[in-house]
Amino acid sequence: MRTFPLGGAAEAHALGERGRTTGKLVLVVDRGPGRSGRATDAVRRRRDR
């Protein structure tokens, strides 16, 4: 799995279109300081493994 900030959506899309990726491409939405959501926290835990 590879994560991208929301601002990197174009880069993530380009990688997916090239067909050279295996696994998932995940866009992470920054909700601001002190406002993390459960889904974002779960992505971070998986990424940090």
C-alpha positions, 0 to 999 in steps of 0.5 A: 500500500502506498499513501499520498496526501490529498494534494498528491491525487494526480500523482497517485492517479498517474501511477495507477494508470501506468499499471506498474503498481501492485496493491492499493493507492490511498489518499490521506485527507488531513483534517487539521490539528487535533481533528483526526478521524478513525479512518485516517488513524487506521491508514497511519497504523498500517503505513507505519508497520 
